[in-house]
Amino acid sequence: MEVITDTWTTIQYLILGLVQGITEPLPISSSEHIVIIRELF
């Protein structure tokens, strides 16, 4: 069961990294990225 949890956590971090990379040119703070991702998950 721990492997599934670790995999899900890794996927969440990858998605967060992608969102931050894509929205880098926009005037959004890094903390806002985290808030947005938390709302999605």
N, C-alpha and C positions, 0 to 999 in steps of 0.2 A: 504494500500500500504506500510505503514511503517513496517508491520510485515514481508512482503516479503523481504524488504531491510535488516532488522535485521537478518532474517534467512540466507540470502546469505552471509552477513558479517560473521556470525558464522561459516558457512561452509568453507569460505576462511581461517579463523583462524584455524579451525581444520585441514585443509589440510596443512597449513604452519607448524603446530605443528608436524604432521606426517612426513613431509619431513625433518624437523630438527631432529626429533628423529631417523629416518632411516639413515640419512647421518651423524649423530654425530661422528662416527669413522673416517670419511673422513676429510682430511685437507681443509675444506671449511669454510669460515667465516660466521657468522650469517647474515651479511649484504648481502652476496651472495645468501643465501636462499631466502631472500626477493626479490632480483632482479630476480631470477629464477621463483618464483611464480608469480610475476607481469607480466613476459613475457607470462606465460601460461594463465593468465586471462586478 
